Amino acid sequence: MIIDAHLHCTGRENTTDVLRTLDEAGIDTGVLLAPFLGDGYSLNDAASLRRANEHLSRLVRHHPDRLIGFAVVDPRDPAAPQDLRYAVEDLGLRGCKMVPTGWYPYEERVQPVFAVANELALPLLFHSGIFIDGRSGRFCRPTYFEALRDHPRTRVALAHMGWPWTDEALAVALIDRIHGIPYEQAQFRLDISFGPPPAYRREVLARMLEVLGAGALQFGSDCFLPCSGAHVMERRQWVIDLMDELELGADTRHRLWCGTAAAWLGLKLEAEAPPMALARPHGLPRRNAHDEDSTGGGGAAHASVPRPWRPICC
């Protein structure tokens, strides 16, 4: 099974085309984010976000096994807590995406939205790290999201591994590992949709795997719909190539492709799913990968459950 945990809607897509894109890319389940960039939608316009959530609800409602809709709200808006509750309880959306632009996650004014997410035990996706369009990323440093620990029933994914603050993102997610919390119950995980430019990707992913393990990392293409399956597949291929370079084993690949995201989303995976089938889509040639065992292959970067690191001081 392959879960794409980060797909943007624009308002121009329809259900048929989205499903065709997933099929072409070999994606079983897609997490779709309500539109908030362009085409009449804006993070600074709460009314447009309500329309966006309505659009997404219509898009996903008949395909709950394949399409998981995430509302988008601006937590600065006093009505945002009610909007989030309505999106989940009435529109059938199953999580929320938020982008800190003009607000910090630790601010008192945004806590009411987090409180609703906590009450509903929602999976949350946050942009973390720099913006490629040049907007200031100063609101999105990974450590600022530590404020979500005051809302422990939320399940948080930080997108793009927080690049360029990847060690900071790692440290935030590491707290769960330090305290021996099982991956399935951890509050934080990292979305590996690539913020890091190509020259950094192998180094960053290898370090994340070595320190956190694959159970804290999940695949997301960060593609914008409508798009071709080939476009999503290109993003998948970046990950496949890195997996092959790092000689990752079957269990590690399984967690990256679907296991971590399934826990984040509260999905149950079929126990009999063969992990080796998850490494690449049907028909894609294999790239001289070494033989892999079910524990993740040789080397520290391959371990899916590393030994928890313990601090010497507080």
ROMAR-223600 format. One record per residue (C-alpha): residue number from 0; x, z, y; residue in one letter. Coordinates in pm, 1 decimal, padded with zeros to 6 digits. Each point is the difference from the previous one (the first is absolute). Layout:
% residues N
{num = NUM | X = X | Z = Z | Y = Y | residu = A}
...
//
This chain:
% residues 314
{num = 0 | X = 00000.0 | Z = 00000.0 | Y = 00000.0 | residu = M}
{num = 1 | X = 00113.2 | Z = -00077.7 | Y = 00355.1 | residu = I}
{num = 2 | X = -00138.2 | Z = 00183.6 | Y = 00304.0 | residu = I}
{num = 3 | X = 00074.9 | Z = -00137.9 | Y = 00345.4 | residu = D}
{num = 4 | X = -00037.3 | Z = 00315.6 | Y = 00208.0 | residu = A}
{num = 5 | X = 00030.9 | Z = -00163.4 | Y = 00343.9 | residu = H}
{num = 6 | X = -00202.4 | Z = -00309.7 | Y = 00092.0 | residu = L}
{num = 7 | X = -00124.8 | Z = -00064.4 | Y = 00353.0 | residu = H}
{num = 8 | X = -00336.2 | Z = -00152.7 | Y = 00079.2 | residu = C}
{num = 9 | X = -00042.2 | Z = -00197.4 | Y = 00322.0 | residu = T}
{num = 10 | X = -00376.6 | Z = -00055.0 | Y = -00001.4 | residu = G}
{num = 11 | X = 00041.7 | Z = -00366.9 | Y = -00094.6 | residu = R}
{num = 12 | X = 00007.2 | Z = 00053.2 | Y = -00377.4 | residu = E}
{num = 13 | X = -00285.9 | Z = -00003.8 | Y = -00249.1 | residu = N}
{num = 14 | X = -00029.7 | Z = 00162.3 | Y = -00339.5 | residu = T}
{num = 15 | X = 00035.6 | Z = -00321.2 | Y = -00199.9 | residu = T}
{num = 16 | X = 00321.5 | Z = -00098.4 | Y = 00173.2 | residu = D}
{num = 17 | X = 00146.0 | Z = 00350.8 | Y = -00030.6 | residu = V}
{num = 18 | X = -00065.0 | Z = 00009.1 | Y = -00372.9 | residu = L}
{num = 19 | X = 00153.4 | Z = -00346.3 | Y = -00038.5 | residu = R}
{num = 20 | X = 00312.0 | Z = 00118.0 | Y = 00184.5 | residu = T}
{num = 21 | X = 00033.0 | Z = 00302.1 | Y = -00227.9 | residu = L}
{num = 22 | X = -00045.9 | Z = -00215.2 | Y = -00308.1 | residu = D}
{num = 23 | X = 00262.2 | Z = -00250.1 | Y = 00112.3 | residu = E}
{num = 24 | X = 00247.5 | Z = 00280.0 | Y = 00073.8 | residu = A}
{num = 25 | X = -00060.9 | Z = 00187.4 | Y = -00325.7 | residu = G}
{num = 26 | X = -00143.9 | Z = 00302.8 | Y = 00181.1 | residu = I}
{num = 27 | X = -00260.5 | Z = 00201.6 | Y = -00188.4 | residu = D}
{num = 28 | X = -00109.8 | Z = 00231.8 | Y = 00282.0 | residu = T}
{num = 29 | X = 00050.2 | Z = -00029.2 | Y = 00374.4 | residu = G}
{num = 30 | X = -00023.2 | Z = 00272.8 | Y = 00264.5 | residu = V}
{num = 31 | X = -00153.4 | Z = -00176.8 | Y = 00298.8 | residu = L}
{num = 32 | X = 00033.3 | Z = 00140.8 | Y = 00351.7 | residu = L}
{num = 33 | X = -00272.6 | Z = -00056.3 | Y = 00255.3 | residu = A}
{num = 34 | X = 00109.6 | Z = -00241.5 | Y = 00274.9 | residu = P}
{num = 35 | X = 00151.1 | Z = 00149.4 | Y = 00312.9 | residu = F}
{num = 36 | X = 00235.7 | Z = -00266.1 | Y = 00136.0 | residu = L}
{num = 37 | X = -00137.2 | Z = -00295.9 | Y = 00196.0 | residu = G}
{num = 38 | X = -00318.8 | Z = -00204.7 | Y = -00044.9 | residu = D}
{num = 39 | X = -00202.3 | Z = 00250.9 | Y = 00197.8 | residu = G}
{num = 40 | X = 00128.4 | Z = 00313.7 | Y = -00174.0 | residu = Y}
{num = 41 | X = 00225.1 | Z = 00256.8 | Y = 00164.4 | residu = S}
{num = 42 | X = 00124.7 | Z = 00349.8 | Y = -00066.9 | residu = L}
{num = 43 | X = -00088.3 | Z = 00076.8 | Y = 00361.2 | residu = N}
{num = 44 | X = -00363.2 | Z = -00105.8 | Y = -00042.6 | residu = D}
{num = 45 | X = -00195.9 | Z = 00241.7 | Y = -00219.3 | residu = A}
{num = 46 | X = -00309.0 | Z = -00224.5 | Y = -00004.4 | residu = A}
{num = 47 | X = 00206.8 | Z = -00286.6 | Y = -00139.7 | residu = S}
{num = 48 | X = 00134.0 | Z = 00226.5 | Y = -00276.1 | residu = L}
{num = 49 | X = -00356.6 | Z = 00089.6 | Y = -00097.1 | residu = R}
{num = 50 | X = -00074.0 | Z = -00372.4 | Y = -00032.0 | residu = R}
{num = 51 | X = 00319.4 | Z = -00039.1 | Y = -00199.7 | residu = A}
{num = 52 | X = -00102.5 | Z = 00270.4 | Y = -00246.1 | residu = N}
{num = 53 | X = -00343.1 | Z = -00161.2 | Y = -00039.8 | residu = E}
{num = 54 | X = 00165.7 | Z = -00334.6 | Y = -00071.7 | residu = H}
{num = 55 | X = 00226.0 | Z = 00155.2 | Y = -00261.2 | residu = L}
{num = 56 | X = -00291.4 | Z = 00176.3 | Y = -00165.9 | residu = S}
{num = 57 | X = -00180.2 | Z = -00331.1 | Y = -00048.2 | residu = R}
{num = 58 | X = 00319.7 | Z = -00154.6 | Y = -00133.0 | residu = L}
{num = 59 | X = 00074.5 | Z = 00256.4 | Y = -00272.1 | residu = V}
{num = 60 | X = -00334.9 | Z = 00150.8 | Y = -00099.1 | residu = R}
{num = 61 | X = -00070.6 | Z = -00214.0 | Y = -00307.1 | residu = H}
{num = 62 | X = 00350.7 | Z = 00014.8 | Y = -00148.7 | residu = H}
{num = 63 | X = 00103.1 | Z = 00368.6 | Y = -00016.3 | residu = P}
{num = 64 | X = 00234.5 | Z = -00063.7 | Y = -00292.1 | residu = D}
{num = 65 | X = 00205.3 | Z = -00256.1 | Y = 00192.1 | residu = R}
{num = 66 | X = -00048.2 | Z = 00068.4 | Y = 00370.3 | residu = L}
{num = 67 | X = 00052.3 | Z = 00343.0 | Y = 00155.2 | residu = I}
{num = 68 | X = -00088.4 | Z = 00021.5 | Y = 00366.2 | residu = G}
{num = 69 | X = 00181.0 | Z = 00224.3 | Y = 00250.1 | residu = F}
{num = 70 | X = -00167.4 | Z = 00074.2 | Y = 00331.3 | residu = A}
{num = 71 | X = 00198.3 | Z = -00008.0 | Y = 00322.1 | residu = V}
{num = 72 | X = -00066.6 | Z = 00256.4 | Y = 00272.3 | residu = V}
{num = 73 | X = 00170.2 | Z = 00106.3 | Y = 00321.4 | residu = D}
{num = 74 | X = 00027.2 | Z = 00380.2 | Y = -00025.1 | residu = P}
{num = 75 | X = 00022.4 | Z = 00028.7 | Y = 00378.7 | residu = R}
{num = 76 | X = -00366.1 | Z = -00097.6 | Y = 00019.5 | residu = D}
{num = 77 | X = -00228.5 | Z = 00307.0 | Y = -00007.1 | residu = P}
{num = 78 | X = -00240.1 | Z = -00188.6 | Y = -00228.7 | residu = A}
{num = 79 | X = 00271.1 | Z = -00089.7 | Y = -00251.3 | residu = A}
{num = 80 | X = -00073.9 | Z = 00289.2 | Y = -00241.5 | residu = P}
{num = 81 | X = -00362.6 | Z = -00110.6 | Y = -00024.6 | residu = Q}
{num = 82 | X = 00105.0 | Z = -00363.7 | Y = -00028.9 | residu = D}
{num = 83 | X = 00228.4 | Z = 00083.9 | Y = -00290.1 | residu = L}
{num = 84 | X = -00267.0 | Z = 00200.4 | Y = -00178.1 | residu = R}
{num = 85 | X = -00251.6 | Z = -00282.1 | Y = 00046.3 | residu = Y}
{num = 86 | X = 00249.2 | Z = -00259.2 | Y = -00127.2 | residu = A}
{num = 87 | X = 00051.8 | Z = 00196.6 | Y = -00321.2 | residu = V}
{num = 88 | X = -00340.3 | Z = 00150.5 | Y = -00068.4 | residu = E}
{num = 89 | X = -00220.4 | Z = -00287.7 | Y = 00121.4 | residu = D}
{num = 90 | X = 00214.6 | Z = -00313.0 | Y = -00003.5 | residu = L}
{num = 91 | X = 00172.9 | Z = 00078.2 | Y = -00329.3 | residu = G}
{num = 92 | X = 00356.5 | Z = -00027.8 | Y = 00127.0 | residu = L}
{num = 93 | X = 00245.6 | Z = 00209.7 | Y = -00195.3 | residu = R}
{num = 94 | X = 00286.4 | Z = 00091.8 | Y = 00230.1 | residu = G}
{num = 95 | X = 00131.6 | Z = -00044.7 | Y = 00351.7 | residu = C}
{num = 96 | X = 00284.5 | Z = -00174.0 | Y = 00181.1 | residu = K}
{num = 97 | X = 00128.9 | Z = 00139.7 | Y = 00328.6 | residu = M}
{num = 98 | X = 00268.9 | Z = -00130.3 | Y = 00231.9 | residu = V}
{num = 99 | X = 00157.2 | Z = 00247.7 | Y = 00243.8 | residu = P}
{num = 100 | X = 00010.1 | Z = -00197.6 | Y = 00323.7 | residu = T}
{num = 101 | X = -00032.5 | Z = 00229.7 | Y = 00297.8 | residu = G}
{num = 102 | X = -00042.6 | Z = 00315.9 | Y = -00208.0 | residu = W}
{num = 103 | X = 00217.4 | Z = 00217.6 | Y = -00220.5 | residu = Y}
{num = 104 | X = -00125.1 | Z = 00121.5 | Y = -00339.3 | residu = P}
{num = 105 | X = 00067.3 | Z = 00362.1 | Y = 00093.6 | residu = Y}
{num = 106 | X = -00219.4 | Z = -00003.8 | Y = 00312.8 | residu = E}
{num = 107 | X = -00295.9 | Z = 00238.7 | Y = 00005.0 | residu = E}
{num = 108 | X = -00240.2 | Z = -00271.7 | Y = 00117.6 | residu = R}
{num = 109 | X = 00041.2 | Z = -00206.6 | Y = -00317.9 | residu = V}
{num = 110 | X = -00040.5 | Z = 00286.3 | Y = -00249.0 | residu = Q}
{num = 111 | X = -00382.7 | Z = -00030.6 | Y = -00024.6 | residu = P}
{num = 112 | X = 00036.1 | Z = -00339.2 | Y = -00168.1 | residu = V}
{num = 113 | X = 00255.7 | Z = 00140.0 | Y = -00242.0 | residu = F}
{num = 114 | X = -00237.7 | Z = 00290.3 | Y = -00069.6 | residu = A}
{num = 115 | X = -00273.0 | Z = -00243.3 | Y = -00109.3 | residu = V}
{num = 116 | X = 00249.6 | Z = -00187.6 | Y = -00215.8 | residu = A}
{num = 117 | X = 00100.4 | Z = 00332.0 | Y = -00153.5 | residu = N}
{num = 118 | X = -00361.2 | Z = 00096.9 | Y = -00067.0 | residu = E}
{num = 119 | X = -00062.2 | Z = -00334.8 | Y = -00171.6 | residu = L}
{num = 120 | X = 00340.3 | Z = 00008.8 | Y = -00179.0 | residu = A}
{num = 121 | X = 00082.0 | Z = -00350.0 | Y = 00120.6 | residu = L}
{num = 122 | X = 00302.9 | Z = -00216.5 | Y = -00060.3 | residu = P}
{num = 123 | X = 00152.8 | Z = -00081.0 | Y = 00338.1 | residu = L}
{num = 124 | X = 00240.7 | Z = -00276.0 | Y = 00097.1 | residu = L}
{num = 125 | X = 00206.6 | Z = 00032.4 | Y = 00316.1 | residu = F}
{num = 126 | X = 00228.5 | Z = -00244.9 | Y = 00168.1 | residu = H}
{num = 127 | X = 00341.6 | Z = 00164.8 | Y = 00013.1 | residu = S}
{num = 128 | X = 00319.0 | Z = -00128.2 | Y = 00156.4 | residu = G}
{num = 129 | X = 00063.2 | Z = -00268.8 | Y = 00256.3 | residu = I}
{num = 130 | X = -00241.1 | Z = -00280.7 | Y = 00092.9 | residu = F}
{num = 131 | X = 00122.9 | Z = -00355.4 | Y = -00050.2 | residu = I}
{num = 132 | X = -00192.6 | Z = -00118.3 | Y = 00308.6 | residu = D}
{num = 133 | X = 00210.6 | Z = 00217.0 | Y = 00229.2 | residu = G}
{num = 134 | X = -00252.7 | Z = 00272.2 | Y = 00074.0 | residu = R}
{num = 135 | X = 00153.4 | Z = 00344.2 | Y = 00015.2 | residu = S}
{num = 136 | X = 00034.0 | Z = 00167.7 | Y = -00337.9 | residu = G}
{num = 137 | X = 00061.2 | Z = 00338.5 | Y = 00159.5 | residu = R}
{num = 138 | X = -00337.3 | Z = 00131.5 | Y = -00118.3 | residu = F}
{num = 139 | X = 00065.2 | Z = -00099.0 | Y = -00361.8 | residu = C}
{num = 140 | X = 00308.0 | Z = 00192.3 | Y = -00109.0 | residu = R}
{num = 141 | X = -00052.1 | Z = 00128.7 | Y = -00353.7 | residu = P}
{num = 142 | X = 00054.9 | Z = 00368.7 | Y = 00077.7 | residu = T}
{num = 143 | X = -00296.7 | Z = -00001.9 | Y = 00236.3 | residu = Y}
{num = 144 | X = -00226.5 | Z = -00048.1 | Y = -00302.1 | residu = F}
{num = 145 | X = 00098.3 | Z = 00341.7 | Y = -00132.1 | residu = E}
{num = 146 | X = -00302.2 | Z = 00117.2 | Y = 00201.1 | residu = A}
{num = 147 | X = -00216.0 | Z = -00137.5 | Y = -00281.9 | residu = L}
{num = 148 | X = 00116.8 | Z = 00287.2 | Y = -00217.5 | residu = R}
{num = 149 | X = -00254.0 | Z = 00207.5 | Y = 00192.3 | residu = D}
{num = 150 | X = -00258.1 | Z = -00222.0 | Y = -00175.8 | residu = H}
{num = 151 | X = 00119.4 | Z = 00029.0 | Y = -00360.0 | residu = P}
{num = 152 | X = -00287.2 | Z = -00182.5 | Y = -00170.1 | residu = R}
{num = 153 | X = 00097.2 | Z = -00325.7 | Y = 00169.1 | residu = T}
{num = 154 | X = 00222.4 | Z = -00240.3 | Y = -00194.6 | residu = R}
{num = 155 | X = 00239.3 | Z = -00163.9 | Y = 00242.5 | residu = V}
{num = 156 | X = 00194.4 | Z = -00324.7 | Y = -00028.1 | residu = A}
{num = 157 | X = 00258.0 | Z = -00085.1 | Y = 00265.3 | residu = L}
{num = 158 | X = 00039.3 | Z = -00375.7 | Y = 00031.6 | residu = A}
{num = 159 | X = 00325.2 | Z = -00193.6 | Y = 00017.8 | residu = H}
{num = 160 | X = 00204.6 | Z = 00297.9 | Y = -00122.6 | residu = M}
{num = 161 | X = 00018.6 | Z = 00103.2 | Y = 00365.2 | residu = G}
{num = 162 | X = 00273.7 | Z = -00250.2 | Y = 00083.6 | residu = W}
{num = 163 | X = 00234.6 | Z = 00049.3 | Y = 00182.4 | residu = P}
{num = 164 | X = -00057.2 | Z = 00372.8 | Y = -00066.8 | residu = W}
{num = 165 | X = 00004.4 | Z = -00047.2 | Y = -00376.5 | residu = T}
{num = 166 | X = 00194.7 | Z = 00319.3 | Y = -00074.5 | residu = D}
{num = 167 | X = -00251.9 | Z = 00187.6 | Y = 00212.3 | residu = E}
{num = 168 | X = -00288.2 | Z = -00151.5 | Y = -00200.3 | residu = A}
{num = 169 | X = 00179.8 | Z = 00089.9 | Y = -00321.2 | residu = L}
{num = 170 | X = 00038.0 | Z = 00359.3 | Y = 00119.9 | residu = A}
{num = 171 | X = -00371.3 | Z = 00032.3 | Y = 00074.7 | residu = V}
{num = 172 | X = -00094.3 | Z = -00121.4 | Y = -00347.1 | residu = A}
{num = 173 | X = 00276.0 | Z = 00206.2 | Y = -00161.2 | residu = L}
{num = 174 | X = -00172.0 | Z = 00330.0 | Y = 00084.7 | residu = I}
{num = 175 | X = -00251.7 | Z = -00059.4 | Y = -00278.0 | residu = D}
{num = 176 | X = 00285.6 | Z = -00068.4 | Y = -00241.0 | residu = R}
{num = 177 | X = 00191.3 | Z = 00312.3 | Y = 00108.3 | residu = I}
{num = 178 | X = -00299.3 | Z = 00214.4 | Y = -00086.8 | residu = H}
{num = 179 | X = -00047.2 | Z = -00167.4 | Y = -00336.7 | residu = G}
{num = 180 | X = -00340.4 | Z = -00149.3 | Y = 00081.4 | residu = I}
{num = 181 | X = -00090.8 | Z = -00272.3 | Y = -00250.8 | residu = P}
{num = 182 | X = -00007.5 | Z = -00349.6 | Y = 00142.6 | residu = Y}
{num = 183 | X = -00372.9 | Z = -00028.9 | Y = -00061.8 | residu = E}
{num = 184 | X = -00065.2 | Z = 00309.5 | Y = 00214.4 | residu = Q}
{num = 185 | X = 00256.4 | Z = -00062.1 | Y = 00273.5 | residu = A}
{num = 186 | X = -00131.3 | Z = -00030.9 | Y = 00353.6 | residu = Q}
{num = 187 | X = 00256.1 | Z = -00256.5 | Y = 00122.3 | residu = F}
{num = 188 | X = 00123.0 | Z = -00329.1 | Y = -00135.4 | residu = R}
{num = 189 | X = 00161.0 | Z = -00308.1 | Y = 00159.2 | residu = L}
{num = 190 | X = -00133.0 | Z = -00353.1 | Y = 00018.1 | residu = D}
{num = 191 | X = 00292.0 | Z = -00238.3 | Y = -00057.2 | residu = I}
{num = 192 | X = -00149.8 | Z = -00285.7 | Y = 00203.3 | residu = S}
{num = 193 | X = 00319.7 | Z = -00105.6 | Y = 00162.4 | residu = F}
{num = 194 | X = 00082.7 | Z = 00128.7 | Y = 00340.0 | residu = G}
{num = 195 | X = 00369.9 | Z = -00018.3 | Y = -00094.4 | residu = P}
{num = 196 | X = 00149.1 | Z = -00345.1 | Y = 00062.3 | residu = P}
{num = 197 | X = 00138.7 | Z = -00180.1 | Y = -00306.8 | residu = P}
{num = 198 | X = 00355.0 | Z = 00130.7 | Y = 00047.0 | residu = A}
{num = 199 | X = -00124.2 | Z = 00359.7 | Y = -00035.8 | residu = Y}
{num = 200 | X = -00259.6 | Z = -00032.8 | Y = -00274.4 | residu = R}
{num = 201 | X = 00206.2 | Z = 00053.7 | Y = -00312.6 | residu = R}
{num = 202 | X = 00181.9 | Z = 00299.4 | Y = 00147.1 | residu = E}
{num = 203 | X = -00320.6 | Z = 00163.4 | Y = 00126.1 | residu = V}
{num = 204 | X = -00201.9 | Z = -00055.2 | Y = -00316.5 | residu = L}
{num = 205 | X = 00285.9 | Z = 00116.6 | Y = -00223.3 | residu = A}
{num = 206 | X = 00037.0 | Z = 00321.0 | Y = 00198.7 | residu = R}
{num = 207 | X = -00374.3 | Z = 00064.9 | Y = -00005.0 | residu = M}
{num = 208 | X = -00007.9 | Z = -00047.2 | Y = -00376.4 | residu = L}
{num = 209 | X = 00303.4 | Z = 00220.6 | Y = -00055.7 | residu = E}
{num = 210 | X = -00125.8 | Z = 00290.6 | Y = 00211.6 | residu = V}
{num = 211 | X = -00379.2 | Z = -00021.6 | Y = -00027.1 | residu = L}
{num = 212 | X = -00066.0 | Z = -00204.9 | Y = -00312.2 | residu = G}
{num = 213 | X = -00246.8 | Z = -00284.4 | Y = -00035.9 | residu = A}
{num = 214 | X = -00294.8 | Z = 00239.9 | Y = -00016.8 | residu = G}
{num = 215 | X = 00031.7 | Z = 00042.6 | Y = 00377.6 | residu = A}
{num = 216 | X = 00015.9 | Z = -00374.4 | Y = 00077.8 | residu = L}
{num = 217 | X = -00268.0 | Z = -00269.1 | Y = -00005.0 | residu = Q}
{num = 218 | X = -00017.1 | Z = -00373.7 | Y = 00058.6 | residu = F}
{num = 219 | X = -00174.8 | Z = -00148.3 | Y = 00301.6 | residu = G}
{num = 220 | X = 00034.4 | Z = -00357.3 | Y = 00120.5 | residu = S}
{num = 221 | X = -00106.1 | Z = 00063.7 | Y = 00363.0 | residu = D}
{num = 222 | X = -00148.2 | Z = -00351.0 | Y = 00005.1 | residu = C}
{num = 223 | X = -00274.2 | Z = -00103.0 | Y = 00242.3 | residu = F}
{num = 224 | X = -00312.0 | Z = -00160.1 | Y = -00142.3 | residu = L}
{num = 225 | X = -00112.3 | Z = -00269.6 | Y = -00027.5 | residu = P}
{num = 226 | X = 00316.1 | Z = -00127.5 | Y = -00161.8 | residu = C}
{num = 227 | X = 00103.1 | Z = -00184.2 | Y = -00313.0 | residu = S}
{num = 228 | X = 00088.0 | Z = 00170.4 | Y = -00322.7 | residu = G}
{num = 229 | X = 00343.9 | Z = -00157.1 | Y = 00037.6 | residu = A}
{num = 230 | X = 00057.1 | Z = 00202.7 | Y = 00316.4 | residu = H}
{num = 231 | X = -00077.2 | Z = 00326.9 | Y = -00178.0 | residu = V}
{num = 232 | X = 00204.6 | Z = -00114.1 | Y = -00297.3 | residu = M}
{num = 233 | X = 00300.4 | Z = -00056.0 | Y = 00226.7 | residu = E}
{num = 234 | X = -00014.4 | Z = 00369.2 | Y = 00095.4 | residu = R}
{num = 235 | X = -00034.0 | Z = 00095.2 | Y = -00366.7 | residu = R}
{num = 236 | X = 00302.3 | Z = -00213.7 | Y = -00079.8 | residu = Q}
{num = 237 | X = 00211.7 | Z = 00199.4 | Y = 00246.3 | residu = W}
{num = 238 | X = -00078.6 | Z = 00309.1 | Y = -00206.7 | residu = V}
{num = 239 | X = 00047.1 | Z = -00173.3 | Y = -00334.6 | residu = I}
{num = 240 | X = 00344.6 | Z = -00120.1 | Y = 00106.4 | residu = D}
{num = 241 | X = 00100.2 | Z = 00351.1 | Y = 00105.2 | residu = L}
{num = 242 | X = -00133.0 | Z = 00142.5 | Y = -00324.7 | residu = M}
{num = 243 | X = 00213.0 | Z = -00246.6 | Y = -00192.4 | residu = D}
{num = 244 | X = 00310.0 | Z = 00067.2 | Y = 00211.8 | residu = E}
{num = 245 | X = -00041.3 | Z = 00374.6 | Y = -00053.4 | residu = L}
{num = 246 | X = -00075.9 | Z = -00055.6 | Y = -00371.2 | residu = E}
{num = 247 | X = -00308.8 | Z = 00216.7 | Y = 00017.9 | residu = L}
{num = 248 | X = -00170.9 | Z = 00098.3 | Y = -00320.5 | residu = G}
{num = 249 | X = -00358.8 | Z = -00049.9 | Y = -00102.9 | residu = A}
{num = 250 | X = -00129.1 | Z = 00343.2 | Y = 00098.5 | residu = D}
{num = 251 | X = 00157.1 | Z = -00022.2 | Y = 00346.6 | residu = T}
{num = 252 | X = -00153.1 | Z = -00343.8 | Y = 00055.0 | residu = R}
{num = 253 | X = -00336.7 | Z = 00123.1 | Y = -00121.3 | residu = H}
{num = 254 | X = -00000.2 | Z = 00282.4 | Y = 00254.3 | residu = R}
{num = 255 | X = 00102.4 | Z = -00229.2 | Y = 00285.7 | residu = L}
{num = 256 | X = -00257.7 | Z = -00265.1 | Y = -00084.0 | residu = W}
{num = 257 | X = -00295.8 | Z = 00225.8 | Y = -00066.5 | residu = C}
{num = 258 | X = 00061.0 | Z = 00355.1 | Y = -00120.7 | residu = G}
{num = 259 | X = 00079.5 | Z = 00162.3 | Y = 00334.2 | residu = T}
{num = 260 | X = -00276.1 | Z = -00183.7 | Y = 00184.6 | residu = A}
{num = 261 | X = -00255.6 | Z = 00081.8 | Y = -00269.3 | residu = A}
{num = 262 | X = 00069.7 | Z = 00372.5 | Y = 00043.9 | residu = A}
{num = 263 | X = -00022.5 | Z = -00040.2 | Y = 00378.8 | residu = W}
{num = 264 | X = -00335.8 | Z = -00173.8 | Y = -00032.8 | residu = L}
{num = 265 | X = -00133.6 | Z = 00229.7 | Y = -00270.3 | residu = G}
{num = 266 | X = -00023.5 | Z = -00281.8 | Y = -00255.9 | residu = L}
{num = 267 | X = 00041.0 | Z = 00039.6 | Y = -00372.5 | residu = K}
{num = 268 | X = 00216.4 | Z = -00262.1 | Y = -00167.4 | residu = L}
{num = 269 | X = -00054.7 | Z = -00127.9 | Y = -00350.2 | residu = E}
{num = 270 | X = 00244.7 | Z = 00189.8 | Y = -00220.3 | residu = A}
{num = 271 | X = 00058.7 | Z = -00298.8 | Y = -00221.6 | residu = E}
{num = 272 | X = 00119.0 | Z = -00229.0 | Y = 00282.1 | residu = A}
{num = 273 | X = 00337.7 | Z = -00144.9 | Y = -00110.4 | residu = P}
{num = 274 | X = 00258.4 | Z = 00088.4 | Y = 00270.2 | residu = P}
{num = 275 | X = 00227.4 | Z = -00294.7 | Y = -00074.2 | residu = M}
{num = 276 | X = -00277.5 | Z = -00241.6 | Y = 00097.5 | residu = A}
{num = 277 | X = 00007.0 | Z = 00139.7 | Y = 00352.2 | residu = L}
{num = 278 | X = 00341.2 | Z = -00120.5 | Y = 00103.3 | residu = A}
{num = 279 | X = -00102.4 | Z = -00353.2 | Y = 00100.0 | residu = R}
{num = 280 | X = -00310.8 | Z = -00218.0 | Y = 00015.2 | residu = P}
{num = 281 | X = -00088.1 | Z = -00248.8 | Y = -00268.6 | residu = H}
{num = 282 | X = 00212.0 | Z = -00311.5 | Y = 00007.5 | residu = G}
{num = 283 | X = 00280.9 | Z = 00132.3 | Y = 00221.2 | residu = L}
{num = 284 | X = 00344.3 | Z = -00055.7 | Y = -00157.3 | residu = P}
{num = 285 | X = 00199.9 | Z = 00309.8 | Y = -00094.5 | residu = R}
{num = 286 | X = 00323.5 | Z = 00055.2 | Y = 00194.8 | residu = R}
{num = 287 | X = 00265.1 | Z = 00120.0 | Y = -00245.3 | residu = N}
{num = 288 | X = -00126.2 | Z = 00357.9 | Y = 00003.8 | residu = A}
{num = 289 | X = 00174.8 | Z = 00235.9 | Y = -00238.4 | residu = H}
{num = 290 | X = -00192.1 | Z = 00149.5 | Y = -00287.1 | residu = D}
{num = 291 | X = -00200.1 | Z = 00299.0 | Y = 00116.3 | residu = E}
{num = 292 | X = -00113.4 | Z = 00311.4 | Y = -00175.5 | residu = D}
{num = 293 | X = -00310.6 | Z = 00199.6 | Y = 00078.5 | residu = S}
{num = 294 | X = 00193.2 | Z = 00263.6 | Y = 00195.2 | residu = T}
{num = 295 | X = 00113.3 | Z = -00237.1 | Y = 00274.2 | residu = G}
{num = 296 | X = 00337.9 | Z = -00131.5 | Y = -00114.9 | residu = G}
{num = 297 | X = 00346.0 | Z = 00131.0 | Y = 00074.5 | residu = G}
{num = 298 | X = 00119.5 | Z = 00144.0 | Y = 00329.6 | residu = G}
{num = 299 | X = -00128.3 | Z = 00255.8 | Y = 00245.3 | residu = A}
{num = 300 | X = -00201.0 | Z = -00251.9 | Y = 00199.1 | residu = A}
{num = 301 | X = -00213.8 | Z = -00073.0 | Y = -00303.7 | residu = H}
{num = 302 | X = -00129.7 | Z = 00347.5 | Y = -00075.1 | residu = A}
{num = 303 | X = -00373.4 | Z = 00025.8 | Y = 00063.2 | residu = S}
{num = 304 | X = 00005.5 | Z = 00381.2 | Y = -00005.3 | residu = V}
{num = 305 | X = 00327.0 | Z = 00124.7 | Y = 00151.0 | residu = P}
{num = 306 | X = 00106.3 | Z = 00361.6 | Y = -00026.3 | residu = R}
{num = 307 | X = -00153.8 | Z = 00182.9 | Y = 00297.3 | residu = P}
{num = 308 | X = 00248.5 | Z = 00069.3 | Y = 00276.5 | residu = W}
{num = 309 | X = 00005.7 | Z = 00364.5 | Y = 00111.1 | residu = R}
{num = 310 | X = 00110.2 | Z = 00111.4 | Y = 00345.9 | residu = P}
{num = 311 | X = 00270.5 | Z = 00264.5 | Y = 00033.2 | residu = I}
{num = 312 | X = -00155.1 | Z = 00138.3 | Y = 00318.7 | residu = C}
{num = 313 | X = -00347.7 | Z = 00004.6 | Y = 00145.2 | residu = C}
//
